[in-house]
Amino acid sequence: MLDGLQVVVRGEVEMELINTAHTNVLLLRQLFSQAEKFYLRLQSDISELENRELLEQVAEFEKTDFKTTDKINQETNKPKLAPLNEGGVSELLNKEIARLQEENNKLKTRLRTLESQAMSALDERSRAERALKDLQKVQGEQQFAAKSQEINCLEDTVAALKEDYEKSLNANAVSHKDLQENLISAKHELLRVQEQLTLAEKELDRKFQQTAAYRNMKEILTKKNEQIKDIRKRLQRYEPNE
């Protein structure tokens, strides 16, 4: 009879221990799940498991508050632990979200400002290029008009020489040889003047490139190009990586 009672008691104790272990596992699982939900990091101290004083306190707590009937009701109802400091964690998360949104809005505003500056710089560069082209066009037209006038004068001179030559032939005022030499000299003079015009045109271009207007225009274009390069580099910092 004692042996049978011993077996029954052993079985009840083992069942109770197993039940307690399973209950602890479920409680720990709920605790970890809630901690993960609120982004909490839990750490366990293994050394506390060997603290005899704490173990005795737990045993006393089980004797007074955790009866068999209570354990059965807990298993049936499956209660859940209350969230740990739910209001504080939610408030911190909301503050962090608000801060990130504010920072994102600032970055968007900064990006729009940089884009506006880039467009303004491009417009200024286009206006400067058009002004430079107009200036070069005016200079070219003036040079072309001067050369055309010079050529017309030379053509008139040649025509006058031809006319004089024809008159001389008719009047026998000068010899045929002298007239030919004069005509050849006039042609040589025409070639010489044309060569001088070419050299003068090159010299005019060189002097124009040395003028203050050309240097100022070139300096403006250089500065605008540098500003555009700088703004493009700054824009690349705010663009998302593809």
C-alpha positions as CSV (number, residue, x, y, z in Angstrom):
1,M,0.0,0.0,0.0
2,L,2.8,2.4,0.8
3,D,4.5,1.5,-2.4
4,G,1.4,2.2,-4.3
5,L,0.9,5.5,-2.5
6,Q,4.6,6.4,-3.2
7,V,4.0,5.8,-6.9
8,V,0.9,7.9,-6.9
9,V,2.6,10.8,-5.1
10,R,5.7,10.6,-7.4
11,G,3.4,10.7,-10.4
12,E,1.5,13.7,-9.0
13,V,4.7,15.5,-8.2
14,E,6.2,14.8,-11.6
15,M,3.0,16.0,-13.3
16,E,3.0,19.1,-11.2
17,L,6.6,19.9,-12.0
18,I,6.0,19.4,-15.7
19,N,2.9,21.5,-15.5
20,T,4.8,24.2,-13.7
21,A,7.6,24.1,-16.3
22,H,5.1,24.4,-19.2
23,T,3.4,27.3,-17.5
24,N,6.7,29.1,-17.1
25,V,7.5,28.5,-20.7
26,L,4.2,30.0,-21.8
27,L,4.7,33.0,-19.5
28,L,8.2,33.6,-20.9
29,R,6.9,33.2,-24.4
30,Q,4.2,35.9,-23.8
31,L,6.7,38.2,-22.1
32,F,9.2,37.9,-25.0
33,S,6.5,38.4,-27.6
34,Q,5.3,41.6,-26.0
35,A,8.9,42.8,-25.5
36,E,9.5,42.2,-29.3
37,K,6.3,44.1,-30.1
38,F,7.5,47.2,-28.3
39,Y,11.2,46.8,-29.4
40,L,12.5,46.0,-26.0
41,R,15.7,44.0,-25.4
42,L,15.5,41.5,-22.6
43,Q,18.6,40.0,-21.0
44,S,18.8,37.1,-18.6
45,D,21.3,36.7,-15.7
46,I,22.1,33.0,-15.3
47,S,23.8,33.6,-12.0
48,E,20.4,34.6,-10.5
49,L,19.2,31.0,-11.0
50,E,21.6,29.9,-8.3
51,N,20.6,32.5,-5.8
52,R,19.2,30.4,-2.9
53,E,17.5,33.4,-1.3
54,L,15.5,34.2,-4.4
55,L,14.6,30.6,-5.0
56,E,13.2,30.4,-1.5
57,Q,11.2,33.6,-2.1
58,V,9.8,32.1,-5.3
59,A,8.9,28.9,-3.4
60,E,7.1,30.9,-0.7
61,F,5.3,32.9,-3.4
62,E,4.1,29.7,-5.0
63,K,2.8,28.4,-1.7
64,T,0.7,31.5,-1.0
65,D,-0.5,32.7,-4.4
66,F,-0.2,29.8,-6.9
67,K,-2.5,27.0,-5.9
68,T,-3.5,24.1,-8.0
69,T,-6.9,25.5,-8.8
70,D,-5.5,28.8,-9.8
71,K,-3.1,27.2,-12.2
72,I,-5.9,25.2,-13.8
73,N,-8.0,28.4,-14.2
74,Q,-4.9,30.2,-15.7
75,E,-4.4,27.5,-18.2
76,T,-8.1,27.5,-19.2
77,N,-8.4,31.3,-19.5
78,K,-4.9,31.9,-21.0
79,P,-4.4,35.4,-19.7
80,K,-1.9,37.7,-21.3
81,L,0.6,40.0,-19.6
82,A,-0.2,43.7,-19.7
83,P,2.1,45.7,-22.1
84,L,5.2,47.0,-20.4
85,N,5.0,50.8,-20.3
86,E,2.9,50.9,-23.5
87,G,2.2,54.6,-23.3
88,G,5.8,55.6,-22.9
89,V,7.0,53.4,-25.8
90,S,4.2,54.6,-28.1
91,E,5.0,58.2,-27.3
92,L,8.7,57.6,-28.0
93,L,7.9,56.0,-31.3
94,N,5.5,58.8,-32.3
95,K,8.1,61.4,-31.4
96,E,10.7,59.6,-33.5
97,I,8.3,59.3,-36.5
98,A,7.5,63.0,-36.2
99,R,11.2,63.9,-36.1
100,L,11.9,61.8,-39.1
101,Q,9.0,63.3,-41.0
102,E,10.2,66.8,-40.1
103,E,13.7,66.0,-41.3
104,N,12.3,64.5,-44.5
105,N,10.3,67.7,-45.2
106,K,13.4,69.8,-44.6
107,L,15.4,67.7,-47.0
108,K,12.6,68.0,-49.6
109,T,12.5,71.8,-49.2
110,R,16.3,72.0,-49.5
111,L,16.1,69.9,-52.6
112,R,13.5,72.1,-54.2
113,T,15.7,75.2,-53.3
114,L,18.8,73.6,-55.0
115,E,16.7,72.7,-58.1
116,S,15.5,76.3,-58.3
117,Q,19.1,77.6,-57.9
118,A,20.2,75.2,-60.7
119,M,17.5,76.4,-63.0
120,S,18.4,80.1,-62.3
121,A,22.0,79.4,-63.0
122,L,21.2,77.6,-66.3
123,D,19.0,80.6,-67.3
124,E,21.8,83.1,-66.5
125,R,24.3,81.0,-68.4
126,S,22.0,80.9,-71.4
127,R,21.5,84.6,-71.3
128,A,25.3,85.2,-71.1
129,E,25.9,82.9,-74.0
130,R,23.3,84.7,-76.1
131,A,24.8,88.0,-75.2
132,L,28.3,86.8,-76.2
133,K,27.0,85.5,-79.5
134,D,25.2,88.8,-80.2
135,L,28.4,90.7,-79.4
136,Q,30.4,88.5,-81.7
137,K,27.8,88.8,-84.4
138,V,27.9,92.6,-84.2
139,Q,31.7,92.6,-84.4
140,G,31.7,90.2,-87.3
141,E,29.2,92.4,-89.2
142,Q,31.3,95.4,-88.6
143,Q,34.4,93.7,-89.8
144,F,32.6,92.3,-92.9
145,A,31.3,95.8,-93.7
146,A,34.7,97.3,-93.4
147,K,36.3,94.6,-95.6
148,S,33.5,94.9,-98.2
149,Q,34.0,98.6,-98.4
150,E,37.7,98.1,-98.8
151,I,37.2,95.6,-101.6
152,N,34.8,97.9,-103.3
153,C,37.3,100.6,-103.2
154,L,39.9,98.3,-104.7
155,E,37.5,97.2,-107.4
156,D,36.8,100.8,-108.2
157,T,40.5,101.4,-108.5
158,V,41.0,98.5,-110.8
159,A,38.1,99.6,-112.9
160,A,39.5,103.1,-113.1
161,L,42.9,101.7,-114.1
162,K,41.3,99.6,-116.8
163,E,39.4,102.6,-118.0
164,D,42.6,104.7,-118.0
165,Y,44.3,101.9,-119.8
166,E,41.7,101.8,-122.5
167,K,41.7,105.6,-122.8
168,S,45.5,105.5,-123.0
169,L,45.3,102.9,-125.8
170,N,42.9,105.1,-127.7
171,A,44.8,108.3,-127.2
172,N,48.3,106.7,-127.5
173,A,49.3,108.8,-124.5
174,V,51.4,106.1,-122.9
175,S,53.0,103.0,-124.3
176,H,51.3,99.6,-124.2
177,K,54.1,98.3,-122.0
178,D,53.7,101.0,-119.3
179,L,50.0,100.4,-119.2
180,Q,50.5,96.6,-118.7
181,E,53.0,97.3,-115.9
182,N,50.6,99.7,-114.3
183,L,47.9,97.0,-114.5
184,I,50.2,94.4,-113.0
185,S,51.2,96.8,-110.3
186,A,47.6,97.5,-109.5
187,K,46.9,93.7,-109.3
188,H,49.8,93.3,-107.0
189,E,48.6,96.2,-104.9
190,L,45.2,94.5,-104.8
191,L,46.7,91.2,-103.6
192,R,48.8,93.1,-101.1
193,V,45.9,95.0,-99.7
194,Q,43.8,91.8,-99.5
195,E,46.7,90.2,-97.5
196,Q,46.8,93.2,-95.3
197,L,43.0,92.9,-94.8
198,T,43.4,89.3,-93.7
199,L,46.2,90.2,-91.3
200,A,44.1,93.1,-90.0
201,E,41.1,90.8,-89.5
202,K,43.3,88.4,-87.4
203,E,44.7,91.3,-85.5
204,L,41.2,92.7,-84.9
205,D,40.1,89.3,-83.5
206,R,43.1,89.1,-81.3
207,K,42.5,92.6,-80.0
208,F,38.8,91.8,-79.4
209,Q,39.7,88.8,-77.3
210,Q,41.8,91.1,-75.2
211,T,39.1,93.7,-74.6
212,A,37.4,94.1,-71.2
213,A,34.0,93.1,-72.6
214,Y,35.3,89.8,-73.9
215,R,37.2,89.1,-70.7
216,N,34.2,90.0,-68.5
217,M,31.9,87.8,-70.6
218,K,34.3,84.9,-70.5
219,E,34.7,85.3,-66.7
220,I,30.9,85.3,-66.3
221,L,30.6,82.1,-68.3
222,T,33.4,80.5,-66.3
223,K,31.8,81.3,-63.0
224,K,28.4,80.1,-64.2
225,N,29.9,76.8,-65.3
226,E,31.6,76.4,-61.9
227,Q,28.3,77.2,-60.1
228,I,26.4,74.6,-62.2
229,K,29.0,71.9,-61.5
230,D,28.8,72.7,-57.8
231,I,25.0,72.6,-57.8
232,R,25.0,69.3,-59.7
233,K,27.3,67.8,-57.1
234,R,25.1,69.0,-54.3
235,L,22.0,67.6,-56.0
236,Q,23.6,64.2,-56.3
237,R,23.8,64.0,-52.5
238,Y,20.0,64.3,-52.2
239,E,19.0,62.1,-55.0
240,P,18.2,58.4,-54.1
241,N,20.6,55.8,-55.3
242,E,19.3,53.9,-58.3
